[in-house]
Amino acid sequence: MILKGRTWRFGDNIDTDAIIPARYLNTSDPAELARHVMEDADREFPEKVKPGDIIVAGRNFGCGSSREHAPIAIKSAGIQAVIAESFARIFYRNAFNIGLPIFESQEAADRIKEGDEVEIDADRGIIRNLTNGEEYRSRPIPPFMQELISAGGLIEWTRKKVRGMRS
């Protein structure tokens, strides 16, 4: 799987309240969540982000509460991946459960600037900064996790498996 897009930068300890503020948790509508993604970190972000963009952040991205709304809001806004130095454990799992690819790379998180164009080879764990020509390493996404992403998340993956068992 190859992903390519323009980047947006955020710092360390971006918690789930910054990703999707608690005042919007009365809905589970992905489109409504997308309209408010990252607005407490950058008020104009929901208007600036475009489908195919990529978030780059520092340490502990997705810390805080365990709400699935956070990766759903990111994915529904059209963001195709998140690169960070590290992820909070529950966010890491929730991201794959909803089909959002994430990549841990300290070097990429340190070196990629906002607006850089990057290409991610998920199979090999290689992140290329097409703007400055640098290349960074990340752990490749294991085949099963890639299946989850390709299916659109754990629920869709399970539906496909169940349908296959009925055939």
Backbone as a ProteinNet text record, in pm:
[ID]
protein_1_A
[PRIMARY]
MILKGRTWRFGDNIDTDAIIPARYLNTSDPAELARHVMEDADREFPEKVKPGDIIVAGRNFGCGSSREHAPIAIKSAGIQAVIAESFARIFYRNAFNIGLPIFESQEAADRIKEGDEVEIDADRGIIRNLTNGEEYRSRPIPPFMQELISAGGLIEWTRKKVRGMRS
[TERTIARY]
84.9	0	89.7	66.4	140.7	43.7	81	2	84.9	21.5	94.2	7.2	64.7	-14	66.1	-3.4	51.6	36.1	130.3	132.2	85.2	31.3	-4.9	67.9	127.8	209.5	134.4	153.8	104.8	214.5	209.6	316.2	297.5	353.5	347.5	215.1	177.8	64.6	-66.7	-91.9	-220.6	-323.2	-410.6	-504.5	-633.8	-717	-839.8	-934.6	-923.6	-1005.1	-961.3	-833.3	-786.2	-825.2	-825.5	-861.6	-1009.9	-1095.6	-1239.3	-1289.2	-1317.3	-1358.3	-1481.2	-1482.6	-1588.9	-1727.1	-1736.4	-1867.9	-1936.5	-1862.1	-1920.2	-1943.8	-1927.5	-1941.6	-2086.7	-2180.3	-2321.4	-2365.2	-2271.5	-2300.5	-2196.3	-2237.3	-2140.6	-2137	-2199.4	-2200.6	-2060.1	-1995.8	-1859	-1845.6	-1943.2	-1935.3	-1939.5	-2021.9	-2029.2	-1899.2	-1844.6	-1717	-1607.1	-1605.7	-1503.6	-1508.1	-1625.3	-1639.2	-1571.7	-1533.3	-1474.1	-1337	-1281.9	-1154.4	-1042.9	-970.7	-852.5	-881.8	-1007.9	-1038.1	-988.1	-971.8	-917.1	-764.8	-701.9	-557.4	-529.5	-619.5	-607.1	-749.2	-803.4	-942.9	-980.3	-887.2	-917.3	-888.6	-837.2	-797.6	-910	-1032.3	-1137	-1163.4	-1140.3	-1159.6	-1036.4	-919.4	-795.1	-762.5	-796.2	-758	-829.8	-759.4	-813	-802.3	-892	-881	-742.2	-684.6	-552	-439.3	-469.7	-367	-322	-208.5	-146.2	-109.7	-140.2	-100.4	34.8	122.4	251	252.1	287.4	284.7	402.7	414.2	523.5	489.5	527.6	508.7	364.8	321.7	199.8	72.5	66.9	-51.6	-171.4	-284	-406.7	-418.9	-341.7	-352.2	-486.2	-515.8	-641.9	-743.1	-867.3	-973.9	-965.1	-1037	-1026.5	-1128.9	-1188.5	-1296.8	-1254.5	-1334.9	-1313.2	-1344.9	-1416	-1451.7	-1327.5	-1214.7	-1094.5	-1041.8	-1010.7	-964.7	-1075.2	-1201.1	-1311.6	-1315.7	-1300.8	-1301.2	-1187	-1068.8	-952.3	-978	-1017.3	-1040.6	-1154.4	-1260.3	-1376.5	-1345.9	-1246	-1203.9	-1121.2	-1094.3	-1018.7	-869.9	-827	-685.8	-656.3	-555.8	-532.5	-434.1	-360	-263.5	-216.1	-162.3	-98.7	40.3	139.2	276.8	307.1	359.4	395.5	516.3	582.5	693.6	641	523.8	460.4	311.4	236.8	91.3	52.5	-53.3	-111.4	-163.5	-150.3	-181.7	-325.7	-423.2	-562.6	-593	-533.3	-553.6	-496.5	-380.1	-315.6	-412.9	-471.5	-563.6	-691.7	-747.1	-869.3	-848.3	-730.6	-702.8	-712	-647.9	-654.8	-795.5	-864.2	-1000.5	-1095.5	-1070	-1157	-1093.8	-974.2	-911.7	-827.5	-772.2	-684.7	-539.4	-459.8	-318.7	-238.6	-157.6	-70.4	70.9	168.1	309.1	390.7	471.5	560.1	699.7	749.2	884.5	930.8	1024.8	1076.7	1143	1222.2	1294	1197.6	1094.5	995.8	922.8	885.3	814.6	900.4	1030.7	1122.2	1152	1159.5	1213.2	1108.3	990.9	888.6	828.4	818.3	761.8	619.2	541.6	405.2	409	324.7	316.5	405.8	496.6	580.2	491.2	534.9	467.8	542.3	469.1	532.3	464.9	542.4	492.8	528.3	429.4	449.4	430.6	531.6	521.8	491.3	362.6	319.4	375	391.8	443.5	587.1	665.5	808.6	844	750.8	779.2	872.7	859	944.6	859.5	904.6	839.1	936.5	894.5	978.6	923.7	1011.6	974.8	1008.3	906.6	928	970	947.6	985.1	1136	1197.4	1341	1426.4	1361.9	1436.2	1481.2	1445	1485.7	1396.8	1451.6	1378.2	1389.6	1278.4	1274.2	1217.1	1246	1196.7	1084.6	993.4	883.7	864.6	798	764.8	662.8	685.1	583.9	453.6	342.2	214	202.1	181.4	169.6	54.4	65.7	-37.3	-179.6	-200.1	-335.3	-388.6	-305.3	-348.5	-377.4	-301	-329.8	-464.1	-498	-630	-739.8	-720.3	-818.8	-835.8	-724.2	-728.5	-798.7	-759.9	-819.3	-969	-1011.9	-1154.7	-1233.8	-1164.4	-1234	-1247.1	-1175.3	-1177.5	-1222.6	-1220.1	-1248.9	-1391.8	-1487.9	-1627.8	-1648.7	-1598.5	-1614.3	-1536.4	-1418.8	-1339.5	-1418	-1478.7	-1557.3	-1678.3	-1747.6	-1862.5	-1821.9	-1709.7	-1662.5	-1629.4	-1569.6	-1535.8	-1662.5	-1761.3	-1886.5	-1960.1	-1963	-2025	-1954.6	-1822.3	-1744.7	-1774.2	-1802.8	-1833.4	-1971.7	-2059.9	-2195.5	-2200.8	-2101.2	-2102	-2072.4
-117.2	0	123.9	212.7	338	452.8	542.6	660.7	783.3	885.3	1006.5	1126.8	1227.6	1345.9	1458.5	1569.3	1690.2	1679.3	1734.6	1717.4	1840.8	1809.9	1908.5	1870.4	1968.5	1942.5	1973.8	1885.9	1907.4	1862.2	1906.3	1878.6	1750.9	1751.7	1638.3	1639.1	1520.9	1503.9	1561.9	1542.9	1582.8	1480.7	1525	1430	1421	1326.3	1302.6	1422.2	1504.2	1626.1	1729	1733.4	1823.6	1769	1636.3	1574.4	1594	1563.6	1588.9	1631.9	1760	1811.9	1740.4	1723.9	1650.2	1708	1835.6	1897.1	1839.8	1763.8	1703.4	1552.9	1500.6	1356.7	1310.5	1402.2	1364	1308.6	1299.9	1241.5	1135.4	1039.4	942.5	950.7	1056	1077	1117.6	1033.7	1064.5	1200	1238.6	1367	1484.4	1472.6	1578.9	1585.1	1471.7	1469.6	1532.3	1502.5	1556.8	1709.4	1768.3	1915.1	1983.7	1903.7	1962.3	1903.3	1822.8	1756.1	1858.6	1837.8	1916.5	2064.5	2104.3	2247.2	2310.2	2232.7	2292	2304.1	2235.5	2249.6	2357.8	2370	2469.4	2499.8	2611.3	2649.1	2636	2665.1	2664.4	2531	2435.1	2307.8	2239.9	2230.1	2160.3	2220.7	2350.7	2414.4	2398.5	2384.8	2378.2	2237.8	2135.5	1998.2	1952.4	1876	1823.1	1670.8	1603.4	1456.7	1415.6	1316.7	1267.6	1328.3	1429.9	1491.2	1393.4	1425.2	1339.7	1426.3	1378	1446.7	1393	1484.7	1449.6	1511.8	1432.4	1481.7	1427.8	1476.7	1435.3	1312	1317	1203.9	1194.8	1070.8	1042	1094.1	1085.6	1131.7	1044.8	1109.6	1036.8	997.7	1061.9	1031.6	1082.9	1050.7	1094.8	982.9	1017.3	917.9	818.4	708.9	599.2	609.2	724.8	737.6	705.5	624.5	593.1	712.2	811	928.9	996.9	989.8	1060.9	1007.8	878.6	833.7	839.6	824.7	836.5	978	1078.9	1218.2	1243.4	1191	1208.8	1144.1	1019	946.8	1009.5	1048.7	1106.6	1242.7	1311.3	1439.2	1418.3	1293	1263.3	1245.8	1254.9	1234.9	1087	1056.6	916.5	845.8	919.3	855.6	956.2	902.3	983.8	925.6	1014	978.6	1050.1	978.4	1041.2	971.9	1040.4	977.4	857.4	874.3	763.6	792.6	685.5	694.5	639.5	697.6	638.7	500.9	405.8	265.9	245.8	305	283.5	350.9	467.5	532.7	444.6	386.3	298.7	188.7	121.9	12	62.8	172	228.1	270.9	323.5	367	248.4	139.1	21.9	-37.4	-32.9	-86.5	-13.5	114.7	188.4	204.7	149.1	149.9	272	336.5	452.8	409.2	417.1	378.6	480.2	429.1	513.6	456.5	546.8	508.4	577.8	499.4	555.4	571.8	696	723.9	855.2	845.2	964.7	1056.1	998.3	1079.1	1153.4	1085	1149.9	1260.1	1231	1329.8	1453.3	1433.9	1545.8	1625.3	1559.1	1622.2	1674	1615.9	1658.8	1791.3	1884.5	2015.9	2024.6	2114.9	2134.2	2174.7	2109.8	2138.6	2050.7	1974.5	1882.3	1776.5	1729.6	1619	1491.1	1391.7	1266	1148.3	1041.4	914.7	805.9	724.6	619.2	483.9	399.4	260.7	178.8	149.2	80.9	-59.9	-126.2	-263.2	-270.5	-171.4	-173	-82.3	1	91.3	204	253.4	362.4	485.9	596.9	726.3	813.6	860	947.2	1089	1182.8	1323.4	1369.4	1384.1	1420.3	1565.9	1645.9	1786.8	1805.1	1730.5	1749.7	1627.8	1520.6	1403.1	1307.5	1332.9	1244.8	1121.2	1018.7	894.5	854.7	806.6	769.4	628.5	564.2	428.6	430.1	339.4	314.7	164.3	114.3	-27.6	-51.1	-150.7	-181.3	-224	-197.7	-242.9	-391.5	-474.3	-618.9	-650.7	-761	-797	-798.2	-851.8	-854.4	-713.5	-624.7	-486.5	-418	-452	-397	-447.7	-572.7	-625.5	-543.1	-509	-426.7	-291.3	-229.7	-98.5	-109.9	-208.7	-226.6	-251.3	-322.1	-353.2	-233.4	-132.3	-17.9	-26.7	-119.4	-134	-272.5	-295.7	-426.8	-472.9	-384.3	-423.5	-468.7	-390.4	-428.7	-555.8	-572.1	-692.8	-814.9	-800.5	-909.7	-941.4	-839.5	-861.8	-941.7	-906.8	-978.8	-1123.7	-1146	-1284.2	-1365.8	-1307.1	-1376.7	-1407.8	-1311.6	-1335.8	-1448.1	-1451.5	-1556.9	-1693.8	-1699.8	-1827.2	-1877.2	-1785.1	-1822.6	-1871.1	-1838.8	-1876.4	-2021.8
0	0	0	-96.6	-107.1	-80.8	8.2	40.9	8.2	-44.1	-81	-51	16.3	47.8	109.2	128.6	190.2	341.7	415.9	561.2	638.1	756.1	857.7	985.5	1054.4	1174.1	1302.7	1399.4	1535.2	1630.2	1753.6	1849.1	1928.9	2049	2140.6	2217.5	2265.1	2356.7	2303.3	2176.4	2119.4	2168	2258.5	2317.1	2237.1	2276.3	2201.2	2210.4	2314.2	2321.3	2217.8	2185.5	2080.2	1942.3	1928.7	1800.5	1771.9	1867	1855.1	1993.1	2008.4	2138.8	2195.3	2326.7	2395.5	2367.3	2335.8	2310.6	2186	2104.9	1984.3	1998.8	2117.2	2136.9	2147.3	2129.4	2130	1994.9	1901	1770	1738.1	1659	1607.8	1455	1399.2	1254.9	1208.2	1127.5	1083.6	1013.6	932.3	861.7	959.6	1062.8	1162.9	1243.6	1280.1	1352.2	1267	1137.4	1046.8	1042.7	1057	1053.4	1172.1	1272.4	1394	1427.6	1339.1	1366.3	1392.1	1497.7	1535.9	1559.7	1570.4	1579.5	1709.7	1815.6	1938.2	1932.5	1839.3	1817.9	1713.1	1615.2	1507.5	1460.3	1501.5	1475.4	1327.1	1237.3	1093.1	1025.4	1099.2	1038.8	961.1	1013.7	937.8	798.7	782.5	652.1	562.3	623.1	545.1	494.8	572.7	539.8	412.9	331.3	205.8	205.5	134.1	124.3	74.2	141.5	105.2	187.4	268.6	352.7	460.9	522.4	624.1	744.2	863.7	986.4	1031.7	1075.1	1134.8	1274.4	1374.7	1512	1591.3	1712	1800.2	1882.3	2009.7	2100.6	2150.4	2175.1	2249.4	2181.1	2049.7	1976.9	2014.3	2042.6	2076	2221.7	2309.5	2451.7	2504.9	2628.5	2687	2688	2665.1	2672.8	2557.5	2572.5	2475.5	2363.7	2343.5	2245.6	2103	2037.9	1896	1807	1860.3	1781.3	1723.3	1794.7	1750.2	1616.2	1602.2	1470.8	1365.2	1405.6	1309.3	1252.5	1337	1291.5	1193.7	1225.2	1137.7	1002.2	1002.7	878	797.9	864.1	795.9	734.7	786.9	729.4	602.1	568	446.7	469.4	594.6	625.1	607	524.7	490.9	580.9	663.9	753.7	857.6	966.7	1069.7	1093.7	1093.8	1127.5	1258.6	1356.8	1483.8	1542.5	1634.6	1706.1	1784.1	1848.7	1919.8	1933.2	1959.6	1975.9	2112.4	2168.8	2288.4	2249.2	2338.2	2306.6	2259.2	2327	2289	2155.3	2128.7	1999	1888.2	1913	1814.7	1771.6	1868.3	1837.5	1772.6	1824.7	1767.1	1621.9	1591.4	1453.7	1357.5	1390.9	1303.9	1301.5	1415	1419.5	1325.5	1299.6	1207.9	1068.7	1049.8	917.9	887	988.9	969.6	984.1	876.4	887.8	968.9	1060.3	1140.9	1138.9	1152.7	1140	1246.7	1319.8	1420.8	1362.7	1367.5	1322.1	1384.2	1476.8	1541.7	1439.7	1351.5	1253	1160.5	1111.5	1025.1	1101.2	1225.6	1307	1332.4	1346.3	1369.9	1243.2	1129	1007	907.8	906.8	810.8	856.7	763.3	792.7	737.3	794.6	744.7	597.4	519.9	377	291.3	354.1	275.9	211.8	98.1	29.5	67.3	118.2	156.9	88.5	77.1	22.8	123.4	157.1	256.3	190	202.5	158.7	284.3	303.6	425.9	435.3	321.7	320.9	370.8	336.3	369.5	487.2	530.5	641.2	602.6	480.4	432.1	409.1	465.2	447.8	370.6	254.8	172.2	176.4	208	201.9	60.2	-23.3	-162.8	-177.9	-74.5	-78.3	-62.5	31.2	55.1	17.4	-30	-75.8	33.3	158.1	267.2	274.9	340.8	360.3	507.4	563.8	704.9	716.8	826.5	853.2	956.3	936.8	1028.6	1030.6	1132.8	1130.1	1020.1	934.3	832.5	899.7	833.9	886.9	856.2	959.1	936.9	840.6	768.3	669.6	725.2	845.7	900.5	921.7	972.9	995.8	862.5	757.9	625.1	574.4	606.9	571.4	637.5	765.2	836	766.7	732	666.2	531.1	452.1	318.9	326.9	429.1	445.3	497	551.1	609.3	759.7	821	965.5	1007.8	1138.2	1195.2	1167.7	1178.6	1157	1012.7	917.6	776.6	744.8	803.7	782.6	832.1	950.8	1008.8	921.3	872.8	784.1	661	602.5	482.8	514.9	629.3	670	692.3	759.6	786.7	655.8	565.4	433.6	359.5	368.5	303.2	362.2	492	558.3	517.1	481.9	440.7	296.7	219.3	77.3	55.6
[MASK]
+++++++++++++++++++++++++++++++++++++++++++++++++++++++++++++++++++++++++++++++++++++++++++++++++++++++++++++++++++++++++++++++++++++++++++++++++++++++++++++++++++++++

